[in-house]
Amino acid sequence: MKYYIIAGEASGDLHGANLIKAIRSRDESAQFRVWGGDLMEEAGATLVKHYRDLAFMGFVEVLFNLRTIFRNIAFCKKDIESYKPDALILIDYPGFNLRIAKWAKHRKIAVHYYISPQIWAWKEGRIKQIKRDVDQMYVILPFEKDFYQKKHGMPVHFVGHPLIDAIYKRHQVDPGEFREEYGLDDRPIIALLPGSRKQEIAKMLRVMLSVTSNFKDYQFVIAGAPSVEGSFYEQFIDNDQVHLLLNKTYDLLSISYAALVTSGTATLETALFKVPQVVCYKGSWISYQIARRVIKLKYISLVNLILDKPVVKELIQGEFISEYLNDELNIILDPYKRATLFLDYYDLEKELGGRGASDKTAQLIVSSLEKAG
C-alpha cells in the first residue's frame, strides 16, 4: 500500500515516525511519502517538505504568510495526485490539513485523521467539514471521544496518547554519563523549553533566562528544537549558568528537577516525565487579543485540560514576567508542592489510556484498507 502523510510540526513528525514503523510491521510492502521532518525520513519515508518551512504561529503571522501557505497547498495537491496513495493520513495541523481533506474527499482518496484538530477549544463549526471530509478519525485525548460521538454524532476511535509510547520506548540515559558528556555539573537541572519556532523562542526565552541569577544552586539547560540552529539560542545566553542542548529534550527531561515550559505538547511531555513545571505563553498583542475572544477554555495547558483542574501554574501574556516566574519557580521547588504534583501526574497518565497508540492506529488504518481492498 502507498501512504501519504502530512504533519506540520515537530510533534507531528515524532508521532508520524512511530506510526510509519507500526504500519510497516503490518504492511511489509508499505511505501510512504510525507510532509514532516527528520524522524519520519529516518523511519524510511520520502520527505517532500520539512515542517520548519511550514510553521507559522499566530493569526498575524499566518496573515503575512498567506501567499506561501496557498502555494504549499497547491503543490501538495499536485504531489498527492501524482503519487496516487491508497490512504492519506493527516496529523493535526488543521489549517492546512482540512483544506487537503476536502480536496482529497472529492477525488475518492481515503482520508484518515490522526490526532484531532482542537475544535473543542475553538472553531467548533469545523465539525461539519470534518464529518463530511474525513473517513476515519483517531483521537488521543479522553474527552475527545465524547465530544465527537455524544455531542456531534460522529464515530471516532480513541487510541490513547502516542507520547506515552514515545517516552517509554526512548533510549534510557545514565544521568552521570549524560552530565559528563555535555559539561553539566552536579547541581539540580531546571530545563527551559521555549518552543520550537523562532518567533516564539525569541518571545519566551528572554523572560525564562531573566530568573537564572536568583537560583544559583541550580543549573539551567535550554532544550533546543531540532529545526533551530544553536546560534539562534546563543544570542540570548549571557552567563555560564545556562547550557544549551540541541535535540535532546527527552534525555534532558529524564534528569531534570523542574522546568519552565512554553504552552503546547511540551507541557504534556514534561508531565509524563514527572517533572514539576510552570507553563508559560506569550504571543503578539494582536494574536492574543483575537485568541482570548475566540478560545473558550478554562486552561491552556493539556495537563490542566485533561484533569480539569489547575494542576500546573499557567503564566499567560501579561502574567509572563520575571517577577511572577521567579515566584512560581520557587513554589515548584518546594517538596510539599512537588509531592502533590507527582500524584496528579500519575492520574494524568491513567487518563491518557496507556500505551499502544501508534500500534492501535496502524492496525485500524491497515484493516480499513484491506476491507476496502
Short mmCIF file of the C-alpha atoms (twelve columns), coordinates in Angstrom:
data_MODEL
# 
_entry.id   MODEL 
# 
loop_
_atom_site.group_PDB 
_atom_site.id 
_atom_site.type_symbol 
_atom_site.label_atom_id 
_atom_site.label_alt_id 
_atom_site.label_comp_id 
_atom_site.label_asym_id 
_atom_site.label_seq_id 
_atom_site.Cartn_x 
_atom_site.Cartn_y 
_atom_site.Cartn_z 
_atom_site.pdbx_PDB_model_num 
ATOM 1   C CA . MET A 1   0.000   0.000  0.000  1 
ATOM 2   C CA . LYS A 2   1.027   3.603  -0.592 1 
ATOM 3   C CA . TYR A 3   0.589   6.121  2.228  1 
ATOM 4   C CA . TYR A 4   0.822   9.920  2.067  1 
ATOM 5   C CA . ILE A 5   1.283   11.576 5.485  1 
ATOM 6   C CA . ILE A 6   1.137   15.295 6.291  1 
ATOM 7   C CA . ALA A 7   2.454   16.698 9.589  1 
ATOM 8   C CA . GLY A 8   3.331   20.359 10.089 1 
ATOM 9   C CA . GLU A 9   5.140   20.411 13.441 1 
ATOM 10  C CA . ALA A 10  7.887   18.664 15.422 1 
ATOM 11  C CA . SER A 11  5.380   16.673 17.492 1 
ATOM 12  C CA . GLY A 12  3.629   15.513 14.321 1 
ATOM 13  C CA . ASP A 13  6.976   14.369 12.941 1 
ATOM 14  C CA . LEU A 14  7.540   12.258 16.066 1 
ATOM 15  C CA . HIS A 15  4.095   10.673 16.006 1 
ATOM 16  C CA . GLY A 16  4.245   10.201 12.246 1 
ATOM 17  C CA . ALA A 17  7.571   8.375  12.534 1 
ATOM 18  C CA . ASN A 18  6.186   5.973  15.127 1 
ATOM 19  C CA . LEU A 19  3.057   5.435  13.030 1 
ATOM 20  C CA . ILE A 20  5.179   4.624  9.971  1 
ATOM 21  C CA . LYS A 21  7.050   1.957  11.943 1 
ATOM 22  C CA . ALA A 22  3.777   0.499  13.233 1 
ATOM 23  C CA . ILE A 23  2.179   0.417  9.768  1 
ATOM 24  C CA . ARG A 24  5.255   -1.208 8.245  1 
ATOM 25  C CA . SER A 25  5.067   -4.016 10.831 1 
ATOM 26  C CA . ARG A 26  1.617   -4.843 9.426  1 
ATOM 27  C CA . ASP A 27  2.172   -3.960 5.774  1 
ATOM 28  C CA . GLU A 28  5.593   -5.091 4.585  1 
ATOM 29  C CA . SER A 29  5.131   -3.501 1.169  1 
ATOM 30  C CA . ALA A 30  4.179   -0.102 2.613  1 
ATOM 31  C CA . GLN A 31  5.576   2.986  0.889  1 
ATOM 32  C CA . PHE A 32  5.477   6.429  2.464  1 
ATOM 33  C CA . ARG A 33  5.662   9.928  1.021  1 
ATOM 34  C CA . VAL A 34  5.443   12.615 3.704  1 
ATOM 35  C CA . TRP A 35  5.417   16.220 4.786  1 
ATOM 36  C CA . GLY A 36  7.188   16.096 8.159  1 
ATOM 37  C CA . GLY A 37  10.736  16.073 9.413  1 
ATOM 38  C CA . ASP A 38  13.931  14.193 10.123 1 
ATOM 39  C CA . LEU A 39  12.294  11.482 12.233 1 
ATOM 40  C CA . MET A 40  9.824   10.470 9.524  1 
ATOM 41  C CA . GLU A 41  12.647  10.439 6.982  1 
ATOM 42  C CA . GLU A 42  14.751  8.255  9.292  1 
ATOM 43  C CA . ALA A 43  11.766  5.883  9.558  1 
ATOM 44  C CA . GLY A 44  12.086  5.269  5.816  1 
ATOM 45  C CA . ALA A 45  9.694   7.797  4.284  1 
ATOM 46  C CA . THR A 46  10.389  10.028 1.294  1 
ATOM 47  C CA . LEU A 47  10.343  13.577 2.677  1 
ATOM 48  C CA . VAL A 48  8.634   16.116 0.404  1 
ATOM 49  C CA . LYS A 49  8.567   19.189 2.667  1 
ATOM 50  C CA . HIS A 50  10.123  19.790 6.083  1 
ATOM 51  C CA . TYR A 51  7.859   21.185 8.804  1 
ATOM 52  C CA . ARG A 52  10.313  24.010 9.515  1 
ATOM 53  C CA . ASP A 53  9.211   25.518 6.179  1 
ATOM 54  C CA . LEU A 54  5.525   25.258 7.130  1 
ATOM 55  C CA . ALA A 55  5.306   26.574 10.680 1 
ATOM 56  C CA . PHE A 56  3.594   29.963 11.007 1 
ATOM 57  C CA . MET A 57  2.310   30.741 14.508 1 
ATOM 58  C CA . GLY A 58  -0.455  33.180 15.419 1 
ATOM 59  C CA . PHE A 59  -3.163  34.987 13.480 1 
ATOM 60  C CA . VAL A 60  -0.974  37.867 12.317 1 
ATOM 61  C CA . GLU A 61  1.925   35.635 11.298 1 
ATOM 62  C CA . VAL A 62  -0.389  33.443 9.209  1 
ATOM 63  C CA . LEU A 63  -1.855  36.515 7.527  1 
ATOM 64  C CA . PHE A 64  1.582   37.754 6.451  1 
ATOM 65  C CA . ASN A 65  2.466   34.347 5.002  1 
ATOM 66  C CA . LEU A 66  -0.769  33.548 3.155  1 
ATOM 67  C CA . ARG A 67  0.883   33.532 -0.257 1 
ATOM 68  C CA . THR A 68  3.413   30.888 0.861  1 
ATOM 69  C CA . ILE A 69  0.692   28.821 2.546  1 
ATOM 70  C CA . PHE A 70  -1.523  28.761 -0.563 1 
ATOM 71  C CA . ARG A 71  1.472   27.940 -2.738 1 
ATOM 72  C CA . ASN A 72  2.244   24.966 -0.459 1 
ATOM 73  C CA . ILE A 73  -1.361  23.764 -0.602 1 
ATOM 74  C CA . ALA A 74  -1.370  23.850 -4.398 1 
ATOM 75  C CA . PHE A 75  1.926   21.974 -4.564 1 
ATOM 76  C CA . CYS A 76  0.678   19.388 -2.057 1 
ATOM 77  C CA . LYS A 77  -2.429  18.635 -4.120 1 
ATOM 78  C CA . LYS A 78  -0.370  18.087 -7.265 1 
ATOM 79  C CA . ASP A 79  2.070   15.861 -5.392 1 
ATOM 80  C CA . ILE A 80  -0.703  13.683 -3.938 1 
ATOM 81  C CA . GLU A 81  -2.356  13.411 -7.323 1 
ATOM 82  C CA . SER A 82  0.910   12.277 -8.881 1 
ATOM 83  C CA . TYR A 83  1.668   9.774  -6.073 1 
ATOM 84  C CA . LYS A 84  -1.831  8.209  -6.057 1 
ATOM 85  C CA . PRO A 85  -1.814  6.975  -2.439 1 
ATOM 86  C CA . ASP A 86  -4.132  4.294  -1.065 1 
ATOM 87  C CA . ALA A 87  -4.527  6.370  2.091  1 
ATOM 88  C CA . LEU A 88  -3.979  9.991  3.058  1 
ATOM 89  C CA . ILE A 89  -3.028  10.327 6.741  1 
ATOM 90  C CA . LEU A 90  -3.315  13.803 8.246  1 
ATOM 91  C CA . ILE A 91  -1.676  14.576 11.590 1 
ATOM 92  C CA . ASP A 92  -3.177  17.582 13.426 1 
ATOM 93  C CA . TYR A 93  -2.123  20.831 11.588 1 
ATOM 94  C CA . PRO A 94  -5.768  21.728 10.785 1 
ATOM 95  C CA . GLY A 95  -5.463  24.990 8.837  1 
ATOM 96  C CA . PHE A 96  -3.574  23.152 6.122  1 
ATOM 97  C CA . ASN A 97  -4.825  19.585 6.522  1 
ATOM 98  C CA . LEU A 98  -8.548  20.306 6.468  1 
ATOM 99  C CA . ARG A 99  -8.146  22.029 3.105  1 
ATOM 100 C CA . ILE A 100 -6.330  18.974 1.788  1 
ATOM 101 C CA . ALA A 101 -9.006  16.669 3.267  1 
ATOM 102 C CA . LYS A 102 -11.780 18.483 1.390  1 
ATOM 103 C CA . TRP A 103 -9.875  18.237 -1.885 1 
ATOM 104 C CA . ALA A 104 -8.951  14.560 -1.341 1 
ATOM 105 C CA . LYS A 105 -12.516 13.546 -0.490 1 
ATOM 106 C CA . HIS A 106 -13.704 14.793 -3.883 1 
ATOM 107 C CA . ARG A 107 -11.062 12.602 -5.511 1 
ATOM 108 C CA . LYS A 108 -12.135 9.451  -3.634 1 
ATOM 109 C CA . ILE A 109 -8.903  9.250  -1.628 1 
ATOM 110 C CA . ALA A 110 -9.371  7.627  1.793  1 
ATOM 111 C CA . VAL A 111 -8.814  10.328 4.442  1 
ATOM 112 C CA . HIS A 112 -7.522  9.229  7.866  1 
ATOM 113 C CA . TYR A 113 -7.052  11.928 10.507 1 
ATOM 114 C CA . TYR A 114 -4.661  11.045 13.348 1 
ATOM 115 C CA . ILE A 115 -4.690  13.495 16.283 1 
ATOM 116 C CA . SER A 116 -7.795  15.610 16.021 1 
ATOM 117 C CA . PRO A 117 -7.687  19.358 15.472 1 
ATOM 118 C CA . GLN A 118 -8.565  21.047 18.755 1 
ATOM 119 C CA . ILE A 119 -12.002 22.130 17.586 1 
ATOM 120 C CA . TRP A 120 -13.266 21.637 21.138 1 
ATOM 121 C CA . ALA A 121 -11.174 24.724 22.006 1 
ATOM 122 C CA . TRP A 122 -12.192 26.947 19.106 1 
ATOM 123 C CA . LYS A 123 -13.741 26.770 15.648 1 
ATOM 124 C CA . GLU A 124 -16.203 24.090 16.724 1 
ATOM 125 C CA . GLY A 125 -18.038 24.782 13.473 1 
ATOM 126 C CA . ARG A 126 -15.314 22.821 11.709 1 
ATOM 127 C CA . ILE A 127 -17.095 19.655 12.843 1 
ATOM 128 C CA . LYS A 128 -19.344 19.874 9.752  1 
ATOM 129 C CA . GLN A 129 -16.318 19.852 7.474  1 
ATOM 130 C CA . ILE A 130 -14.674 17.015 9.400  1 
ATOM 131 C CA . LYS A 131 -17.803 14.855 9.278  1 
ATOM 132 C CA . ARG A 132 -18.038 15.497 5.530  1 
ATOM 133 C CA . ASP A 133 -14.392 15.084 4.524  1 
ATOM 134 C CA . VAL A 134 -12.760 12.662 6.996  1 
ATOM 135 C CA . ASP A 135 -13.354 8.922  6.653  1 
ATOM 136 C CA . GLN A 136 -11.706 7.853  9.939  1 
ATOM 137 C CA . MET A 137 -10.749 9.991  12.928 1 
ATOM 138 C CA . TYR A 138 -8.288  8.770  15.595 1 
ATOM 139 C CA . VAL A 139 -8.396  10.857 18.780 1 
ATOM 140 C CA . ILE A 140 -5.775  10.860 21.536 1 
ATOM 141 C CA . LEU A 141 -7.403  12.756 24.419 1 
ATOM 142 C CA . PRO A 142 -10.017 11.038 26.591 1 
ATOM 143 C CA . PHE A 143 -12.652 13.799 26.408 1 
ATOM 144 C CA . GLU A 144 -12.460 13.991 22.604 1 
ATOM 145 C CA . LYS A 145 -14.402 10.760 22.085 1 
ATOM 146 C CA . ASP A 146 -17.443 12.148 23.926 1 
ATOM 147 C CA . PHE A 147 -17.053 15.467 22.137 1 
ATOM 148 C CA . TYR A 148 -17.307 13.808 18.716 1 
ATOM 149 C CA . GLN A 149 -19.674 10.942 19.424 1 
ATOM 150 C CA . LYS A 150 -22.065 12.249 22.062 1 
ATOM 151 C CA . LYS A 151 -22.114 15.920 21.154 1 
ATOM 152 C CA . HIS A 152 -21.791 15.696 17.373 1 
ATOM 153 C CA . GLY A 153 -22.779 12.139 16.434 1 
ATOM 154 C CA . MET A 154 -19.522 11.298 14.652 1 
ATOM 155 C CA . PRO A 155 -17.936 7.892  15.402 1 
ATOM 156 C CA . VAL A 156 -14.223 8.148  16.234 1 
ATOM 157 C CA . HIS A 157 -11.500 5.853  17.580 1 
ATOM 158 C CA . PHE A 158 -9.875  6.716  20.927 1 
ATOM 159 C CA . VAL A 159 -6.388  5.220  20.609 1 
ATOM 160 C CA . GLY A 160 -4.632  6.755  23.622 1 
ATOM 161 C CA . HIS A 161 -1.831  9.307  23.529 1 
ATOM 162 C CA . PRO A 162 1.247   8.467  21.404 1 
ATOM 163 C CA . LEU A 163 3.533   10.437 23.713 1 
ATOM 164 C CA . ILE A 164 3.324   7.636  26.267 1 
ATOM 165 C CA . ASP A 165 4.867   5.195  23.793 1 
ATOM 166 C CA . ALA A 166 7.445   7.702  22.591 1 
ATOM 167 C CA . ILE A 167 8.616   8.274  26.157 1 
ATOM 168 C CA . TYR A 168 8.648   4.643  27.270 1 
ATOM 169 C CA . LYS A 169 10.407  3.426  24.103 1 
ATOM 170 C CA . ARG A 170 13.180  6.006  24.186 1 
ATOM 171 C CA . HIS A 171 16.794  5.114  24.936 1 
ATOM 172 C CA . GLN A 172 17.453  5.332  28.673 1 
ATOM 173 C CA . VAL A 173 20.311  7.635  29.648 1 
ATOM 174 C CA . ASP A 174 22.742  7.311  32.514 1 
ATOM 175 C CA . PRO A 175 22.493  10.631 34.441 1 
ATOM 176 C CA . GLY A 176 26.171  10.727 35.370 1 
ATOM 177 C CA . GLU A 177 27.400  9.943  31.870 1 
ATOM 178 C CA . PHE A 178 24.950  12.426 30.375 1 
ATOM 179 C CA . ARG A 179 26.124  15.237 32.634 1 
ATOM 180 C CA . GLU A 180 29.772  14.478 31.888 1 
ATOM 181 C CA . GLU A 181 29.202  14.280 28.124 1 
ATOM 182 C CA . TYR A 182 27.500  17.687 27.954 1 
ATOM 183 C CA . GLY A 183 29.550  19.541 30.552 1 
ATOM 184 C CA . LEU A 184 26.866  19.692 33.248 1 
ATOM 185 C CA . ASP A 185 27.790  19.762 36.943 1 
ATOM 186 C CA . ASP A 186 26.068  18.049 39.871 1 
ATOM 187 C CA . ARG A 187 23.570  20.820 40.637 1 
ATOM 188 C CA . PRO A 188 19.874  20.047 40.019 1 
ATOM 189 C CA . ILE A 189 18.746  20.918 36.490 1 
ATOM 190 C CA . ILE A 190 15.960  23.314 35.592 1 
ATOM 191 C CA . ALA A 191 15.006  22.672 31.952 1 
ATOM 192 C CA . LEU A 192 13.890  25.535 29.720 1 
ATOM 193 C CA . LEU A 193 11.548  24.586 26.871 1 
ATOM 194 C CA . PRO A 194 10.910  27.820 24.933 1 
ATOM 195 C CA . GLY A 195 9.102   26.248 21.973 1 
ATOM 196 C CA . SER A 196 10.022  25.008 18.506 1 
ATOM 197 C CA . ARG A 197 9.556   28.112 16.310 1 
ATOM 198 C CA . LYS A 198 11.994  31.011 16.220 1 
ATOM 199 C CA . GLN A 199 9.344   33.668 16.763 1 
ATOM 200 C CA . GLU A 200 8.026   32.048 19.944 1 
ATOM 201 C CA . ILE A 201 11.531  31.175 21.203 1 
ATOM 202 C CA . ALA A 202 12.522  34.834 20.923 1 
ATOM 203 C CA . LYS A 203 9.472   35.899 22.974 1 
ATOM 204 C CA . MET A 204 9.772   33.185 25.630 1 
ATOM 205 C CA . LEU A 205 13.476  32.650 26.224 1 
ATOM 206 C CA . ARG A 206 14.421  36.161 27.325 1 
ATOM 207 C CA . VAL A 207 11.938  36.058 30.200 1 
ATOM 208 C CA . MET A 208 12.824  32.484 31.145 1 
ATOM 209 C CA . LEU A 209 16.516  33.383 31.338 1 
ATOM 210 C CA . SER A 210 15.825  36.525 33.381 1 
ATOM 211 C CA . VAL A 211 15.333  34.487 36.574 1 
ATOM 212 C CA . THR A 212 18.520  32.402 36.406 1 
ATOM 213 C CA . SER A 213 20.600  34.695 38.629 1 
ATOM 214 C CA . ASN A 214 18.149  34.118 41.506 1 
ATOM 215 C CA . PHE A 215 18.742  30.355 41.536 1 
ATOM 216 C CA . LYS A 216 22.489  29.901 41.951 1 
ATOM 217 C CA . ASP A 217 22.080  26.416 43.425 1 
ATOM 218 C CA . TYR A 218 20.630  25.176 40.118 1 
ATOM 219 C CA . GLN A 219 21.814  24.997 36.518 1 
ATOM 220 C CA . PHE A 220 19.539  25.917 33.635 1 
ATOM 221 C CA . VAL A 221 19.566  23.931 30.404 1 
ATOM 222 C CA . ILE A 222 17.760  25.025 27.242 1 
ATOM 223 C CA . ALA A 223 16.129  22.230 25.256 1 
ATOM 224 C CA . GLY A 224 16.933  23.256 21.677 1 
ATOM 225 C CA . ALA A 225 14.422  22.263 18.998 1 
ATOM 226 C CA . PRO A 226 15.753  20.057 16.179 1 
ATOM 227 C CA . SER A 227 14.758  22.562 13.493 1 
ATOM 228 C CA . VAL A 228 16.541  25.578 15.057 1 
ATOM 229 C CA . GLU A 229 20.303  26.156 14.861 1 
ATOM 230 C CA . GLY A 230 22.314  26.621 18.048 1 
ATOM 231 C CA . SER A 231 23.475  30.127 17.110 1 
ATOM 232 C CA . PHE A 232 19.896  31.377 17.351 1 
ATOM 233 C CA . TYR A 233 19.706  30.372 21.037 1 
ATOM 234 C CA . GLU A 234 23.211  31.555 21.876 1 
ATOM 235 C CA . GLN A 235 22.329  35.192 21.216 1 
ATOM 236 C CA . PHE A 236 20.106  35.111 24.334 1 
ATOM 237 C CA . ILE A 237 22.620  33.439 26.690 1 
ATOM 238 C CA . ASP A 238 24.747  35.833 28.735 1 
ATOM 239 C CA . ASN A 239 26.054  33.722 31.662 1 
ATOM 240 C CA . ASP A 240 27.777  30.394 32.279 1 
ATOM 241 C CA . GLN A 241 24.919  29.153 34.475 1 
ATOM 242 C CA . VAL A 242 22.973  28.376 31.289 1 
ATOM 243 C CA . HIS A 243 23.677  25.475 28.912 1 
ATOM 244 C CA . LEU A 244 22.189  24.597 25.537 1 
ATOM 245 C CA . LEU A 245 21.420  21.062 24.332 1 
ATOM 246 C CA . LEU A 246 20.112  20.573 20.808 1 
ATOM 247 C CA . ASN A 247 17.621  17.812 20.029 1 
ATOM 248 C CA . LYS A 248 17.984  16.158 23.467 1 
ATOM 249 C CA . THR A 249 14.685  17.179 25.062 1 
ATOM 250 C CA . TYR A 250 13.627  13.750 26.331 1 
ATOM 251 C CA . ASP A 251 17.074  12.930 27.697 1 
ATOM 252 C CA . LEU A 252 17.130  16.312 29.415 1 
ATOM 253 C CA . LEU A 253 13.658  15.949 30.934 1 
ATOM 254 C CA . SER A 254 14.547  12.478 32.248 1 
ATOM 255 C CA . ILE A 255 17.143  14.022 34.597 1 
ATOM 256 C CA . SER A 256 15.560  17.435 35.274 1 
ATOM 257 C CA . TYR A 257 14.355  18.641 38.663 1 
ATOM 258 C CA . ALA A 258 11.947  21.296 37.357 1 
ATOM 259 C CA . ALA A 259 11.054  23.008 34.076 1 
ATOM 260 C CA . LEU A 260 9.762   26.236 32.551 1 
ATOM 261 C CA . VAL A 261 7.700   25.207 29.549 1 
ATOM 262 C CA . THR A 262 6.045   27.043 26.669 1 
ATOM 263 C CA . SER A 263 2.392   26.007 26.318 1 
ATOM 264 C CA . GLY A 264 1.859   23.185 23.845 1 
ATOM 265 C CA . THR A 265 2.629   19.487 23.589 1 
ATOM 266 C CA . ALA A 266 5.765   20.041 25.694 1 
ATOM 267 C CA . THR A 267 3.635   20.601 28.818 1 
ATOM 268 C CA . LEU A 268 2.263   17.077 28.479 1 
ATOM 269 C CA . GLU A 269 5.704   15.612 27.738 1 
ATOM 270 C CA . THR A 270 7.104   17.294 30.851 1 
ATOM 271 C CA . ALA A 271 4.273   15.917 32.976 1 
ATOM 272 C CA . LEU A 272 4.772   12.377 31.661 1 
ATOM 273 C CA . PHE A 273 8.426   12.625 32.720 1 
ATOM 274 C CA . LYS A 274 7.091   13.610 36.166 1 
ATOM 275 C CA . VAL A 275 8.908   16.960 36.156 1 
ATOM 276 C CA . PRO A 276 7.270   19.851 38.087 1 
ATOM 277 C CA . GLN A 277 6.705   22.745 35.705 1 
ATOM 278 C CA . VAL A 278 5.494   26.292 35.184 1 
ATOM 279 C CA . VAL A 279 3.593   26.714 31.915 1 
ATOM 280 C CA . CYS A 280 4.289   29.931 30.010 1 
ATOM 281 C CA . TYR A 281 2.798   31.633 26.986 1 
ATOM 282 C CA . LYS A 282 3.146   34.994 25.275 1 
ATOM 283 C CA . GLY A 283 2.106   35.828 21.709 1 
ATOM 284 C CA . SER A 284 1.880   39.053 19.749 1 
ATOM 285 C CA . TRP A 285 -0.601  41.533 21.242 1 
ATOM 286 C CA . ILE A 286 -2.999  41.270 18.298 1 
ATOM 287 C CA . SER A 287 -2.869  37.458 18.155 1 
ATOM 288 C CA . TYR A 288 -3.533  37.237 21.887 1 
ATOM 289 C CA . GLN A 289 -6.473  39.655 21.747 1 
ATOM 290 C CA . ILE A 290 -8.046  37.606 18.967 1 
ATOM 291 C CA . ALA A 291 -7.356  34.304 20.735 1 
ATOM 292 C CA . ARG A 292 -8.896  35.328 24.054 1 
ATOM 293 C CA . ARG A 293 -12.128 36.227 22.241 1 
ATOM 294 C CA . VAL A 294 -12.486 33.013 20.259 1 
ATOM 295 C CA . ILE A 295 -10.978 30.347 22.556 1 
ATOM 296 C CA . LYS A 296 -13.339 29.408 25.352 1 
ATOM 297 C CA . LEU A 297 -11.288 27.229 27.686 1 
ATOM 298 C CA . LYS A 298 -10.518 27.396 31.395 1 
ATOM 299 C CA . TYR A 299 -6.873  26.419 30.813 1 
ATOM 300 C CA . ILE A 300 -4.246  26.492 28.070 1 
ATOM 301 C CA . SER A 301 -2.095  23.540 29.151 1 
ATOM 302 C CA . LEU A 302 -3.064  19.988 28.232 1 
ATOM 303 C CA . VAL A 303 -2.237  18.844 31.766 1 
ATOM 304 C CA . ASN A 304 -4.907  21.078 33.288 1 
ATOM 305 C CA . LEU A 305 -7.401  20.481 30.465 1 
ATOM 306 C CA . ILE A 306 -7.258  16.694 30.757 1 
ATOM 307 C CA . LEU A 307 -7.515  16.647 34.557 1 
ATOM 308 C CA . ASP A 308 -9.957  19.588 34.538 1 
ATOM 309 C CA . LYS A 309 -8.235  21.388 37.396 1 
ATOM 310 C CA . PRO A 310 -5.258  23.773 37.856 1 
ATOM 311 C CA . VAL A 311 -2.517  21.196 38.408 1 
ATOM 312 C CA . VAL A 312 0.273   23.312 36.890 1 
ATOM 313 C CA . LYS A 313 0.559   27.087 37.074 1 
ATOM 314 C CA . GLU A 314 -0.072  28.964 33.821 1 
ATOM 315 C CA . LEU A 315 1.558   32.353 33.270 1 
ATOM 316 C CA . ILE A 316 -0.138  33.836 30.219 1 
ATOM 317 C CA . GLN A 317 0.676   37.043 28.311 1 
ATOM 318 C CA . GLY A 318 0.813   39.901 30.860 1 
ATOM 319 C CA . GLU A 319 1.462   37.484 33.747 1 
ATOM 320 C CA . PHE A 320 4.512   36.051 31.997 1 
ATOM 321 C CA . ILE A 321 7.031   38.395 33.611 1 
ATOM 322 C CA . SER A 322 10.218  37.816 35.606 1 
ATOM 323 C CA . GLU A 323 8.668   38.541 38.991 1 
ATOM 324 C CA . TYR A 324 5.821   36.029 38.668 1 
ATOM 325 C CA . LEU A 325 8.029   33.436 37.008 1 
ATOM 326 C CA . ASN A 326 10.529  33.701 39.850 1 
ATOM 327 C CA . ASP A 327 7.769   33.208 42.460 1 
ATOM 328 C CA . GLU A 328 6.230   30.213 40.696 1 
ATOM 329 C CA . LEU A 329 9.579   28.525 40.179 1 
ATOM 330 C CA . ASN A 330 10.244  28.805 43.912 1 
ATOM 331 C CA . ILE A 331 6.874   27.156 44.582 1 
ATOM 332 C CA . ILE A 332 7.554   24.067 42.430 1 
ATOM 333 C CA . LEU A 333 10.956  23.633 44.088 1 
ATOM 334 C CA . ASP A 334 9.156   23.190 47.424 1 
ATOM 335 C CA . PRO A 335 9.000   19.488 48.489 1 
ATOM 336 C CA . TYR A 336 5.315   19.565 49.506 1 
ATOM 337 C CA . LYS A 337 4.177   21.100 46.214 1 
ATOM 338 C CA . ARG A 338 6.291   18.595 44.301 1 
ATOM 339 C CA . ALA A 339 4.679   15.625 46.075 1 
ATOM 340 C CA . THR A 340 1.203   16.905 45.171 1 
ATOM 341 C CA . LEU A 341 2.209   17.384 41.548 1 
ATOM 342 C CA . PHE A 342 3.590   13.853 41.277 1 
ATOM 343 C CA . LEU A 343 0.266   12.374 42.407 1 
ATOM 344 C CA . ASP A 344 -1.606  14.435 39.814 1 
ATOM 345 C CA . TYR A 345 0.855   13.397 37.112 1 
ATOM 346 C CA . TYR A 346 0.182   9.714  37.803 1 
ATOM 347 C CA . ASP A 347 -3.566  10.361 37.490 1 
ATOM 348 C CA . LEU A 348 -2.902  12.118 34.198 1 
ATOM 349 C CA . GLU A 349 -1.138  9.098  32.718 1 
ATOM 350 C CA . LYS A 350 -4.053  6.848  33.649 1 
ATOM 351 C CA . GLU A 351 -6.496  9.213  31.939 1 
ATOM 352 C CA . LEU A 352 -4.471  9.079  28.722 1 
ATOM 353 C CA . GLY A 353 -5.273  5.418  28.163 1 
ATOM 354 C CA . GLY A 354 -1.919  3.677  28.493 1 
ATOM 355 C CA . ARG A 355 0.491   2.536  25.822 1 
ATOM 356 C CA . GLY A 356 -0.056  1.426  22.234 1 
ATOM 357 C CA . ALA A 357 -1.499  4.451  20.392 1 
ATOM 358 C CA . SER A 358 0.662   4.044  17.288 1 
ATOM 359 C CA . ASP A 359 0.002   0.296  17.073 1 
ATOM 360 C CA . LYS A 360 -3.755  0.721  17.552 1 
ATOM 361 C CA . THR A 361 -3.936  3.427  14.888 1 
ATOM 362 C CA . ALA A 362 -1.808  1.447  12.432 1 
ATOM 363 C CA . GLN A 363 -3.973  -1.634 12.889 1 
ATOM 364 C CA . LEU A 364 -7.159  0.357  12.269 1 
ATOM 365 C CA . ILE A 365 -5.762  2.057  9.161  1 
ATOM 366 C CA . VAL A 366 -4.365  -1.115 7.567  1 
ATOM 367 C CA . SER A 367 -7.510  -3.116 8.376  1 
ATOM 368 C CA . SER A 368 -9.744  -0.462 6.807  1 
ATOM 369 C CA . LEU A 369 -7.657  -0.507 3.629  1 
ATOM 370 C CA . GLU A 370 -7.730  -4.295 3.473  1 
ATOM 371 C CA . LYS A 371 -11.518 -4.279 3.821  1 
ATOM 372 C CA . ALA A 372 -11.850 -1.617 1.119  1 
ATOM 373 C CA . GLY A 373 -9.451  -3.702 -0.895 1 
# 
